[in-house]
Amino acid sequence: MVKIPFIAHKLISQSFSNGKTLLIIFQENQTLFSITVVPRTSQPSVTQLQDVPDLNQPGRISVGNPGLKQEFAHTVDLSFKNLTRLIINT
């Protein structure tokens, strides 16, 4: 269980998926809070790594960088929903 000290709400759900997505949902009275964290990685392509000039476009000669590293990124989504009921008397 993930402990978040500044949130004293009831933990409703916590899950990890195969893609290492973290989802945590808290509830305080009629309000739901959710935190989603999704990591992403991207490998450089072969053409980005090749240390050979690409002469296919004479006006734009490019050379790869063999020192490129894998890219890491994380997406964090925080949201809340108010679950108050609306009752309409007719």
CORWOKA-V119313 format. One record per run of one state. SS is the DSSP state (hx for helix, st for strand, lp for the rest). FROM is the first residue (numbers start at 0). TO is the last residue. If there is no record, write none. Layout:
BEGIN
ss = <SS;SS>
from = <FROM;FROM>
to = <TO;TO>
END
This chain:
BEGIN
ss = <lp;st;lp;st;lp;st;lp;hx;lp;st;lp;st;lp;st;lp>
from = <0;9;16;21;28;30;42;45;49;53;54;61;62;70;82>
to = <8;15;20;27;29;41;44;48;52;53;60;61;69;81;89>
END
